[in-house]
């Protein structure tokens, strides 16, 4: 069965950086896309990054230049590098298989910004 475990969240000052990790089992990155999402109490889960098997990436216009998705196929791990973090980036962050289809979710990792 497919399993995903996120890590790397924590508290950070505005302008700082974090790298989130998603350890994946049961999925072949060569044939499946991966995605990162975030969720706050007053909003649904929002796609923040997508990576296809061909290496194409997708980001919301508002996040371009700050967030970068990548993967290590040997380690079966997907990463989200977040730079120049802002207070509005505070959220639970989740990785997901097959972001354009009904894939499998991880259980999330919290990112909190402090002024």
Order of alpha helices (4+ residues) and beta strands (2+ residues): beta-beta-beta-beta-beta-beta-beta-beta-beta-beta
